[in-house]
Amino acid sequence: MITFAIGLSIVLLIVILFLLFRIGTLASIFRGSSQRAVGTTKVSNKVNSVLLLLFLLIGGAAFFWSFADSWDTMNQPLASVHGEWTDELFWITMVVIGIVFVLTQILLFWYSYKYQHQDNKRAYYYPHNNKIEIIWTMIPAIVMALLVFYGWKTWTNITSAAPEDSVVIEVMGKQFNWMVRYPGADGKLGEAHVSYVDAVNEMGVNFSDPNSMDDFMPREIHVPKGKPVLLKIRSRDVIHSVFMPHFRLKMDAVPGMPTKFWFVPTKTTAEMQNETGNSSFNYELACTEICGQGHFAMRFLVVVDEEDEFEEWVASQKPFSEEHPDLLAKFTLDSQKQLVLENKSEKAEEVKKEL
C-alpha cells in the first residue's frame, strides 16, 4: 500500500509540473510575450525529451524483468515430439522480431531526445532515396519469407498423415464438457451421427454398426508414452478448441467439420511429476475457445502411461454397449423397422416395374 501511495504521488507530481509548464506558456502568450513563450517551450522540450529517455530505460527494464519473472509460467514443460519443432519455430521468430523491436524502440526514443526542437536548428529536407527504399524493403521481405517457409514446413510435418499404428481417440466437445471414445479390440471406431444423440447416447454413436459394439467412453484420457496418438475431433454444438499445453497441441472442434491432430507423448505423468517436483501434477485437455457461460468448466484429465500400463487400462474398460443394454435394444428395434421399410420399398419398386 505504501509503495502504491509513493508511486501515485510521483505520477501526480509529474502531472502538476507539466500543467505548470503549460500554464506558464499560455500566460505568456496572453501577455503577448513571445520571448517568455519560447523560453518555456525550450524547457518543456528538454523535459519531454528527458522523460522519453527515462521511459525507455524504466519501461525497458520493467519489460525484461516481467519477461524473466514469467519465464516458468510461459514455458510449460515439454512432453511431445512435435512440441520441440513448435518451440523452436516460436523462439526463432521471437528472437528475430525481438531484435527488431528493441532496436526500433531505442532509435525512436533516442531520436526524440537528440532531435528535440531548437531555435538555431532546421531539419534537413531529404525527400527520397531509391537505394535505401530497396534495402529496407528487401531485407524484411526476405526475413519474413524465410520465417513463413520455415513455419509452413513445420506445420506440414505436424499435420502430416498419422502413422497406421496410432492409438485412435475420438474427442467431442459440447457445452460444457468433453467426451471421448476409444475403439475396442477391433481397433475401429463405429459410425456416429448427430441424429442418434439423446440423453444417454450423447456422442450420437450408431450401435447398429458392428464396429461400435466394443467402443468404450472413459471419464479420462489415457495415452501410451512413445506411441503416436491420433485425436479425431468434432463438436456437437458450437466451436470449441482442443488444447493440451504440455504437448503443444491445439486444434479447433468445429460443428459439421471433423478435424484431427496426432502427436507422440514423450513423458509419462509420473515422470512429469518428478521433473516438476509437483506430486499432484496432471496433464489436461482444456477448451481455448470462449464457447459460452460454462467455458471455464471444459477441462478433462489426461494421463500418459507406460505402454504396458496403457494396455492394462484398455483391457479394464467396459464397452459402452454393455453398460447400456437398453440402448442397444433400441437400436436393434430401429434396425428391424428400417429393414422392414427397406423391404417394403423394394417390393413397391418391383410392383412398379411389373406394371
MARMAR-729998 format. One line per field, with one value per residue: residue number from 1; residue in one letter; x negated, y negated, z of N, C-alpha, C in turn. Coordinates in pm, whole numbers, plus 50000, padded with zeros to 5 digits. Each point is the difference from the previous one (the first is absolute). Layout:
N
pos: c(NUM ...)
code: c(A ...)
n.u: c(X ...)
n.v: c(Y ...)
n.w: c(Z ...)
ca.u: c(X ...)
ca.v: c(Y ...)
ca.w: c(Z ...)
c.u: c(X ...)
c.v: c(Y ...)
c.w: c(Z ...)
//
This chain:
355
pos: c(1 2 3 4 5 6 7 8 9 10 11 12 13 14 15 16 17 18 19 20 21 22 23 24 25 26 27 28 29 30 31 32 33 34 35 36 37 38 39 40 41 42 43 44 45 46 47 48 49 50 51 52 53 54 55 56 57 58 59 60 61 62 63 64 65 66 67 68 69 70 71 72 73 74 75 76 77 78 79 80 81 82 83 84 85 86 87 88 89 90 91 92 93 94 95 96 97 98 99 100 101 102 103 104 105 106 107 108 109 110 111 112 113 114 115 116 117 118 119 120 121 122 123 124 125 126 127 128 129 130 131 132 133 134 135 136 137 138 139 140 141 142 143 144 145 146 147 148 149 150 151 152 153 154 155 156 157 158 159 160 161 162 163 164 165 166 167 168 169 170 171 172 173 174 175 176 177 178 179 180 181 182 183 184 185 186 187 188 189 190 191 192 193 194 195 196 197 198 199 200 201 202 203 204 205 206 207 208 209 210 211 212 213 214 215 216 217 218 219 220 221 222 223 224 225 226 227 228 229 230 231 232 233 234 235 236 237 238 239 240 241 242 243 244 245 246 247 248 249 250 251 252 253 254 255 256 257 258 259 260 261 262 263 264 265 266 267 268 269 270 271 272 273 274 275 276 277 278 279 280 281 282 283 284 285 286 287 288 289 290 291 292 293 294 295 296 297 298 299 300 301 302 303 304 305 306 307 308 309 310 311 312 313 314 315 316 317 318 319 320 321 322 323 324 325 326 327 328 329 330 331 332 333 334 335 336 337 338 339 340 341 342 343 344 345 346 347 348 349 350 351 352 353 354 355)
code: c(M I T F A I G L S I V L L I V I L F L L F R I G T L A S I F R G S S Q R A V G T T K V S N K V N S V L L L L F L L I G G A A F F W S F A D S W D T M N Q P L A S V H G E W T D E L F W I T M V V I G I V F V L T Q I L L F W Y S Y K Y Q H Q D N K R A Y Y Y P H N N K I E I I W T M I P A I V M A L L V F Y G W K T W T N I T S A A P E D S V V I E V M G K Q F N W M V R Y P G A D G K L G E A H V S Y V D A V N E M G V N F S D P N S M D D F M P R E I H V P K G K P V L L K I R S R D V I H S V F M P H F R L K M D A V P G M P T K F W F V P T K T T A E M Q N E T G N S S F N Y E L A C T E I C G Q G H F A M R F L V V V D E E D E F E E W V A S Q K P F S E E H P D L L A K F T L D S Q K Q L V L E N K S E K A E E V K K E L)
n.u: c(49917 49892 49959 50126 50005 49878 50034 50115 49928 49912 50098 50062 49879 49981 50123 49978 49877 50057 50098 49901 49931 50110 50024 49869 50005 50117 49950 49884 50074 50081 49882 49992 49945 49954 49917 50100 50081 49904 49971 50129 50013 49888 50042 50120 49935 49917 50101 50074 49893 49972 50126 49987 49880 50051 50101 49907 49925 50094 50064 49879 49955 50116 49984 49868 50028 50108 49919 49896 50082 50049 49869 50006 50078 49922 49892 50116 49973 49908 50102 49958 49995 50120 50016 49895 50067 50112 49934 49932 50112 50063 49893 49989 50132 50004 49890 50048 50128 49941 49904 50089 50079 49899 49946 50119 50025 49877 50006 50123 49966 49891 50065 50099 49895 49934 50117 49991 50108 49926 50000 49878 50093 49973 50111 49919 50031 50049 50053 49890 49990 49987 49870 50027 50087 49912 49902 50072 50018 49882 49930 50101 50008 49867 49986 50104 49946 49881 50053 50065 49889 49925 50091 50004 49868 49993 50090 49933 49889 50050 50048 49886 50016 50088 49903 49992 49893 50054 49997 50118 50025 50130 49987 50104 50014 50055 50098 49922 49968 49897 50011 49956 49953 49978 49931 50075 50015 50107 49969 50132 50011 50112 50097 49999 50116 50018 50055 49890 49977 49986 50081 50007 50035 49925 49923 50124 49958 49976 50076 50054 49898 49962 49936 50125 50017 49872 50056 49905 50067 49870 49976 49894 49910 49973 49872 49940 49897 49950 50134 50018 50061 50107 50021 50117 50006 50105 50101 50078 49943 49907 49923 49926 49905 49946 49964 49880 49979 49991 50099 50017 50116 50046 50127 50065 50106 50029 50120 50023 49884 49993 49920 49868 49931 49875 49959 49878 50064 49921 50096 49990 50120 49958 49947 50111 50061 49911 50017 50130 49980 50100 50025 50064 49888 50078 49989 50040 50123 49973 50102 49945 50120 50024 50056 49999 50106 50004 49944 49995 50113 49964 49978 49900 49996 49869 49988 49869 50023 49928 49943 49932 49980 49973 49932 49950 49982 49957 49928 49984 50005 50119 50037 50026 49998 49899 49954 50046 50036 50070 49890 49932 50091 49992 49867 50011 50091 49924 49900 50076 50040 49871 49970 50105 49965 49875 50047 50078 49894 49925 50096 50009 49868 50005 50098 49930 49891 50072 50046)
n.v: c(50120 50003 50112 50042 49958 50054 50110 50000 49976 50088 50081 49973 50017 50104 50042 49971 50055 50098 50003 49992 50088 50072 49984 50021 50101 50044 49981 50051 50093 50010 49999 50082 50075 49987 49913 49968 49995 49938 49923 49984 49976 49926 49946 49975 49959 49933 49958 49973 49949 49940 49959 49973 49947 49935 49966 49973 49937 49928 49962 49981 49941 49932 49976 49983 49921 49947 49988 49959 49914 49987 50018 50042 49894 49922 50054 50053 50097 50043 50058 49948 50085 49979 50007 50081 50046 50012 50045 50079 50027 50017 50062 50065 50011 50038 50071 50039 50016 50071 50043 50020 50057 50063 50030 50028 50062 50054 50026 50048 50050 50057 50024 50042 50055 50065 50024 49971 49924 49937 49876 50038 50095 50046 50067 50101 49940 50123 49969 50046 50134 50028 49979 49899 49953 50033 49946 49896 50019 50021 49936 49918 49975 50000 49922 49926 50000 49983 49908 49948 50014 49955 49904 49980 50011 49925 49914 50014 49994 49897 49951 50066 50098 50041 50055 50111 50006 49884 49958 50046 49870 50016 49870 49989 49876 49969 49914 50013 50099 50081 50072 50119 50057 50122 50046 50106 50130 49963 49904 50011 49870 50019 50006 49870 49955 49871 50069 50063 49872 50046 50010 50121 50005 49934 50101 50047 50103 50052 50054 49961 49916 50116 49903 49963 50129 49987 49893 49934 49942 49984 49978 50060 49923 50120 49967 50079 50005 49914 49998 49997 49887 50050 49868 50061 49877 49982 49924 49998 49884 49941 49900 50108 50015 50107 49990 50053 49905 50104 50028 49869 50037 49954 50032 49921 50007 50030 49953 50125 49980 50133 49988 49992 50067 50027 50069 49988 50047 49922 49958 50100 50017 50123 50009 49948 50082 50092 49971 49984 50114 50024 50061 49884 49993 49942 50074 49906 50025 49883 49918 49960 50045 49871 50104 49914 49996 50127 49912 49936 50067 49962 50086 50071 50097 49981 50131 49982 50120 50088 50056 50075 49887 49941 50106 49999 49868 50016 50102 49905 49938 49956 50072 49889 50087 50049 49879 49994 50118 49915 49926 50109 50031 49872 50008 50113 49942 49893 50086 50072 49887 49961 50124 49991 49875 50045 50108 49918 49920 50108 50048 49876 50001 50122 49957 49890 50081 50085 49889)
n.w: c(50000 50079 49937 50005 50128 50015 49932 50067 50108 49956 49966 50113 50055 49919 50028 50127 49989 49935 50088 50090 49926 49989 50129 50024 49914 50045 50124 49956 49940 50108 50062 49896 50093 49877 50062 50082 49895 49928 50107 50022 49868 50010 50114 49944 49889 50078 50077 49891 49943 50116 50013 49871 50026 50104 49920 49906 50089 50064 49889 49942 50112 50008 49870 50009 50102 49942 49895 50074 50063 49876 49999 50126 50018 49926 50053 49969 50088 49918 49935 49885 49898 49946 50133 49978 49892 50072 50107 49918 49931 50115 50051 49885 49989 50129 49974 49881 50036 50097 49917 49903 50089 50058 49882 49950 50117 49998 49870 50020 50117 49946 49885 50082 50060 49906 49939 50129 50007 49910 50048 50034 50003 49878 49981 49968 49887 50025 49881 49937 50014 49871 50021 50084 49912 49906 50072 50049 49872 49941 50095 50038 49868 49992 50109 49963 49878 50059 50081 49896 49926 50100 50017 49868 49999 50110 49952 49887 50073 50067 49886 49990 49912 50089 50072 49930 50079 49963 50126 49962 50018 50017 49974 50080 49954 50116 49998 50109 49920 50025 49888 50038 49887 50048 49896 49990 50017 49928 50086 49988 49981 50069 49913 49981 50047 49974 49901 50045 50014 50124 50104 49948 49874 50085 49964 50006 50073 49882 50094 49885 50010 49948 49934 50026 49983 49963 49946 50065 50100 50025 50129 49946 49944 49948 49996 49909 50082 49911 50004 49868 50026 49940 50009 49996 49956 50078 49960 50108 50036 50076 49960 50021 50091 49943 50126 49970 50090 50080 49914 50029 50048 49884 50005 49917 50079 49874 50032 49961 50063 49995 50106 49991 50089 49959 50104 50049 50107 50073 50084 50084 50053 50035 49878 49954 50084 49964 49871 50022 50067 49915 50116 49994 49929 49909 49891 49914 49965 49944 50015 49886 49975 50015 50058 50100 50076 49962 49918 50115 49990 49879 50101 49950 50088 49982 49980 50015 49946 50068 49895 50088 50069 49885 49962 50123 49988 49875 50043 50090 49883 50031 49894 49935 49899 50072 50015 49875 50050 50075 49996 50025 50091 50034 49984 50070 50080 50009 50014 50084 50057 50001 50043 50082 50031 50009 50068 50071 50012 50026 50078 50050 49999 50053 50078 50020 50009 50079 50059)
ca.u: c(50083 49908 49935 50100 50019 49881 50008 50106 49951 49904 50078 50070 49901 49965 50116 50005 49892 50039 50105 49939 49933 50102 50061 49903 49999 50125 50000 49910 50064 50104 49935 49935 49855 49951 49875 50035 50056 49890 49920 50077 50003 49870 49998 50097 49942 49892 50062 50067 49901 49939 50101 50009 49885 50028 50103 49932 49916 50082 50092 49923 49962 50122 50035 49911 50026 50125 49973 49924 50082 50106 49938 50046 50143 50014 49939 50043 49915 50033 50022 50034 49895 50017 49992 49866 50003 50082 49924 49887 50055 50045 49890 49929 50082 49991 49867 49993 50083 49955 49886 50054 50079 49911 49926 50088 50041 49885 49985 50115 49990 49875 50021 50087 49914 49893 50052 50100 50003 49908 50023 49888 49987 50105 49997 49949 50103 49945 50129 50006 49875 50041 49916 50047 50134 49983 49937 50089 50114 49956 49955 50116 50071 49924 50010 50136 50018 49932 50080 50123 49963 49968 50127 50076 49936 50032 50142 50019 49957 50093 50132 49989 50085 49958 49956 50108 50011 50038 50113 50104 50092 50092 50026 50114 50031 50139 50018 49867 49907 49943 50027 49903 50038 49892 50042 49970 49900 49992 49920 50077 50111 50127 50057 50072 50072 50075 50138 50011 49975 50108 49951 49904 49902 49966 49908 50071 49941 50095 49971 50031 49872 49927 49875 50031 50038 49896 49949 50024 49995 49951 50013 49871 49923 49872 49921 49873 49877 49918 50079 50082 50140 50078 50126 50103 50065 50124 50081 50143 50083 49930 49856 49915 49861 49923 49871 49920 49881 49872 49972 50005 50107 50119 50078 50140 50108 50096 50121 50018 49872 49904 49858 49917 49866 49929 49880 49932 49960 49862 49980 50118 50045 49910 49873 50021 50012 49864 49928 50050 50001 50139 50059 50140 50004 50074 50028 50142 50058 50082 50060 49948 50095 50107 50114 50123 49993 49928 49872 49895 50013 49963 49868 50007 49874 49921 49898 49904 49953 49910 50080 50065 50105 50109 50070 50079 50114 50095 50063 50092 50114 50120 50067 50117 50121 50027 50045 50135 50065 50129 49970 49971 50129 50069 49942 50039 50138 49997 49943 50104 50099 49940 49995 50136 50027 49922 50064 50123 49961 49954 50118 50073 49928 50026 50137 49998 49938 50094 50108)
ca.v: c(49880 49885 49990 49947 49858 49928 49996 49907 49864 49964 49974 49873 49893 49980 49935 49861 49927 49982 49897 49870 49957 49962 49874 49893 49974 49932 49866 49914 49972 49899 49873 49956 50014 50112 50045 50087 50123 50078 50054 50108 50112 50067 50081 50108 50097 50069 50090 50109 50089 50076 50095 50108 50089 50072 50100 50109 50076 50062 50092 50114 50082 50068 50102 50116 50062 50076 50116 50098 50045 50088 50099 50135 50009 49999 50119 50124 50112 50059 50144 50064 49991 49884 49878 49944 49921 49881 49909 49948 49899 49886 49921 49937 49885 49903 49938 49910 49881 49936 49914 49886 49918 49928 49899 49891 49921 49920 49891 49911 49913 49924 49891 49901 49919 49934 49903 49911 49869 49892 49887 49981 50118 50024 50136 50016 50052 50118 50056 50133 50069 50132 50107 50028 50060 50140 50075 50027 50080 50136 50076 50060 50096 50126 50061 50050 50116 50114 50040 50063 50130 50088 50030 50091 50131 50056 50031 50117 50118 50023 50042 50111 50115 50073 50137 50098 50065 49900 50020 49909 49953 49898 49897 49919 49890 49954 49909 49945 50103 50083 50143 50072 50136 50084 50125 50119 50095 49998 49885 49914 49927 50013 49879 49909 49895 49916 50045 50105 49941 49988 49975 50106 50009 49859 49985 50031 50119 50091 50134 50099 50027 50100 49944 49922 50085 50007 49866 49962 49855 49980 49867 49933 50045 50068 50020 50065 49927 50046 50049 49894 49992 49921 49948 49964 49893 49944 49925 50031 49879 49880 50020 50016 50012 50098 49940 50072 49914 50069 50069 49897 50051 49915 50016 49965 50096 49921 50078 50031 50010 50073 49968 50102 49960 50115 49965 50111 49961 50041 50010 50046 49909 50018 49934 49856 49965 49996 49889 49872 50001 49982 50133 49994 49956 50080 49942 49976 49950 49882 49932 49864 49919 49957 50069 49977 49969 50103 50028 50026 50136 50100 50056 50146 50056 50079 50080 50068 50123 50090 50075 50116 49948 49957 50120 50050 49910 50025 50131 49989 49917 50072 49936 49918 50077 50090 49918 49950 50099 49948 49922 50096 50058 49898 49997 50124 49979 49903 50066 50088 49915 49950 50112 50020 49891 50023 50111 49948 49913 50087 50064 49897 49977 50116 49989 49895 50053 50093 49924)
ca.w: c(50000 50008 49868 49908 50033 49953 49854 49963 50029 49894 49878 50019 49995 49859 49936 50047 49934 49861 49995 50029 49878 49904 50047 49973 49856 49963 50060 49924 49871 50024 50029 49877 50015 49921 50057 50113 49943 49942 50109 50063 49905 50006 50123 49983 49908 50071 50099 49929 49941 50109 50048 49902 50025 50124 49969 49930 50094 50104 49934 49951 50115 50048 49900 50014 50131 49993 49914 50079 50112 49950 49912 50030 49968 49854 49942 50063 49963 49870 50014 49873 49899 49912 50081 49981 49876 50025 50085 49922 49909 50081 50054 49888 49964 50107 49998 49885 50019 50124 49966 49926 50093 50092 49925 49957 50116 50043 49903 50010 50118 49993 49904 50063 50087 49924 49905 50060 49935 50037 49910 49907 49914 49903 49948 49865 49910 49931 49958 49940 49965 49948 50055 50136 49988 49959 50110 50113 49954 49966 50119 50069 49914 50000 50134 50016 49912 50064 50116 49950 49944 50113 50067 49914 50007 50133 50003 49913 50077 50111 49950 49906 50031 50119 49974 50002 50131 50100 50090 49953 50103 49955 50101 49962 50090 50006 50112 50018 50042 49895 50003 49918 49964 49951 49936 50080 49951 49853 49958 49911 50060 49930 49941 50091 49930 50092 50007 50101 50132 50098 50136 50035 49892 49978 49888 49876 49937 49935 50050 49897 49937 50080 50054 50120 50113 50103 50033 50140 50023 50138 50059 49988 49885 50024 49878 50031 49972 49889 49886 49941 50042 49906 50053 49904 50077 49947 50095 49990 50001 49956 49985 50117 49957 50076 50037 50098 49994 50017 49875 49896 49915 49995 49878 50022 49980 49922 49967 49859 49929 50084 49987 50062 50041 50058 50073 50068 50136 50032 50145 50072 50106 50116 49968 50005 50141 50053 49938 50052 50146 50042 50005 49956 49861 49903 49870 49985 49876 50030 49884 49987 49923 50091 49939 50074 50143 50074 49932 50098 50055 49899 50028 49998 50047 49904 50068 49912 50065 49927 49904 50063 50087 49913 49952 50113 50018 49891 50025 50114 49964 49960 49885 50030 49969 50113 50113 49970 49913 49952 49880 49894 49960 49922 49866 49933 49957 49891 49882 49947 49934 49877 49907 49950 49907 49879 49927 49940 49890 49890 49943 49925 49875 49915 49951 49900 49882 49939 49939)
c.u: c(49913 49933 50095 50019 49882 50003 50104 49957 49904 50073 50071 49904 49960 50112 50007 49892 50034 50106 49945 49929 50102 50067 49907 49997 50122 50004 49912 50059 50106 49938 49929 49850 49954 49871 50025 50052 49890 49917 50068 50004 49869 49991 50091 49946 49891 50056 50063 49899 49931 50098 50015 49885 50020 50104 49938 49924 50084 50096 49929 49960 50121 50042 49915 50020 50126 49983 49928 50084 50107 49947 50055 50148 50022 49953 50038 49909 50051 50012 50047 49889 50015 49996 49863 49994 50076 49923 49884 50047 50040 49883 49914 50075 49989 49867 49992 50081 49961 49883 50048 50076 49909 49926 50089 50045 49886 49982 50113 49984 49871 50014 50091 49920 49900 50052 50116 49989 49897 50012 49891 49979 50119 49986 49949 50105 49940 50118 49996 49861 50037 49922 50047 50137 49990 49944 50102 50133 49959 49962 50119 50073 49930 50013 50140 50025 49935 50080 50128 49970 49971 50127 50084 49943 50032 50146 50031 49960 50100 50132 49993 50089 49944 49954 50115 50018 50040 50115 50106 50095 50090 50028 50115 50024 50147 50011 50050 49909 49948 50047 49901 50048 49879 50058 49963 49894 49986 49920 50072 50113 50126 50049 50071 50066 50087 50144 50021 49981 50127 49939 49895 49887 49957 49905 50065 49943 50111 49967 50055 49873 49922 49872 50024 50015 49895 49938 50029 49973 49959 50018 49868 49925 49872 49930 49867 49881 49929 50075 50084 50146 50073 50132 50092 50098 50128 50074 50147 50085 49928 49852 49933 49856 49924 49861 49935 49862 49867 49962 49992 50104 50119 50069 50146 50092 50116 50122 50013 49872 49897 49856 49920 49864 49932 49870 49941 49958 49861 49974 50129 50039 49907 49866 50013 50018 49863 49923 50042 49994 50139 50070 50145 50012 50082 50005 50150 50035 50093 50058 49947 50087 50113 50133 50131 49974 49918 49867 49890 49999 49952 49855 50013 49862 49935 49888 49910 49941 49883 50087 50072 50113 50121 50080 50087 50124 50106 50075 50103 50128 50116 50068 50126 50129 50036 50050 50143 50071 50135 49981 49975 50129 50078 49947 50035 50141 50007 49947 50103 50106 49947 49995 50137 50035 49925 50061 50128 49969 49957 50119 50081 49933 50023 50139 50007 49942 50093 50112 49946)
c.v: c(49875 49978 49938 49850 49916 49986 49901 49855 49952 49966 49866 49881 49969 49928 49853 49915 49972 49890 49861 49944 49951 49867 49883 49963 49921 49857 49905 49964 49891 49863 49943 50009 50124 50055 50096 50134 50087 50064 50117 50123 50077 50092 50121 50109 50082 50102 50120 50099 50087 50106 50119 50098 50080 50110 50121 50089 50076 50102 50123 50094 50078 50111 50125 50068 50086 50126 50110 50057 50100 50116 50141 50018 50007 50132 50124 50115 50070 50151 50066 49977 49872 49869 49935 49915 49869 49897 49937 49890 49874 49912 49938 49874 49890 49927 49897 49872 49927 49906 49874 49905 49916 49888 49882 49915 49911 49879 49898 49902 49917 49883 49892 49908 49917 49887 49918 49861 49904 49890 49986 50121 50010 50141 50002 50068 50113 50083 50145 50056 50142 50114 50039 50068 50148 50083 50031 50064 50146 50081 50056 50103 50135 50071 50059 50123 50124 50051 50072 50139 50100 50039 50097 50142 50069 50043 50123 50128 50035 50057 50111 50116 50077 50141 50100 50065 49902 50047 49896 49966 49894 49904 49913 49891 49965 49907 50077 50108 50074 50144 50068 50142 50072 50118 50118 50087 49998 49881 49902 49932 50021 49868 49916 49891 49925 50048 50108 49947 50000 49985 50103 50005 49859 49978 50037 50119 50088 50143 50109 50039 50099 49945 49921 50086 50006 49864 49968 49851 49973 49856 49925 50060 50065 50019 50064 49912 50061 50055 49886 50011 49908 49959 49965 49909 49954 49926 50030 49875 49878 50031 50009 50011 50094 49944 50084 49933 50073 50083 49903 50037 49905 50019 49972 50120 49923 50085 50020 50013 50069 49956 50110 49943 50124 49953 50125 49953 50053 50016 50047 49896 50008 49932 49849 49952 49991 49879 49865 49991 49982 50135 50002 49953 50096 49925 49976 49955 49884 49944 49857 49913 49962 50044 49980 49980 50101 50038 50042 50145 50108 50042 50151 50054 50086 50070 50066 50118 50060 50092 50118 49955 49956 50120 50060 49914 50024 50130 49992 49922 50086 49929 49926 50077 50098 49923 49951 50097 49953 49919 50091 50062 49902 49996 50126 49988 49902 50062 50091 49919 49949 50109 50027 49893 50018 50112 49954 49913 50082 50067 49900 49973 50115 49994 49893 50049 50095 49926 49924)
c.w: c(50000 49864 49898 50022 49951 49848 49951 50022 49892 49871 50009 49993 49857 49926 50039 49932 49854 49987 50028 49877 49898 50039 49973 49853 49958 50055 49921 49865 50017 50027 49877 50006 49926 50059 50117 49948 49944 50109 50068 49911 50002 50121 49987 49908 50068 50098 49930 49942 50106 50054 49903 50017 50127 49979 49930 50098 50102 49938 49947 50113 50053 49905 50018 50136 49996 49915 50079 50114 49956 49917 50024 49967 49849 49938 50079 49957 49874 50012 49871 49899 49918 50078 49989 49874 50023 50082 49924 49904 50075 50043 49891 49958 50105 50000 49887 50026 50129 49974 49928 50094 50090 49927 49961 50118 50052 49907 50013 50116 49998 49903 50059 50092 49919 49912 50057 49938 50059 49896 49894 49907 49906 49945 49857 49914 49917 49949 49956 49974 49958 50063 50141 49997 49966 50115 50109 49958 49978 50124 50079 49915 50000 50135 50021 49913 50061 50120 49955 49945 50113 50075 49919 50007 50132 50007 49914 50073 50109 49951 49895 50044 50120 49962 50015 50137 50111 50087 49964 50116 49937 50115 49949 50105 49995 50120 50123 50058 49877 50018 49907 49975 49942 49922 50089 49935 49849 49948 49911 50078 49917 49947 50107 49916 50100 50016 50107 50143 50084 50138 50044 49899 49958 49883 49866 49926 49942 50041 49908 49923 50087 50064 50129 50124 50111 50033 50146 50019 50144 50046 50004 49881 50048 49866 50038 49964 49879 49881 49943 50042 49904 50066 49884 50072 49931 50111 49977 49987 49942 49984 50137 49950 50093 50027 50109 50002 50008 49877 49882 49895 50008 49865 50031 49976 49938 49968 49849 49921 50089 49972 50069 50037 50059 50064 50065 50139 50032 50149 50065 50105 50120 49976 50008 50145 50066 49947 50058 50151 50057 49994 49953 49855 49913 49867 49991 49859 50039 49870 49995 49907 50095 49941 50076 50148 50079 49939 50097 50049 49903 50017 50012 50035 49892 50077 49895 50077 49923 49914 50064 50094 49918 49950 50111 50021 49892 50026 50113 49967 49948 49884 50043 49975 50111 50121 49981 49904 49945 49871 49881 49948 49913 49858 49922 49947 49884 49871 49935 49927 49867 49894 49939 49897 49869 49916 49931 49879 49879 49932 49917 49866 49903 49938 49889 49868 49924 49928 49876)
//
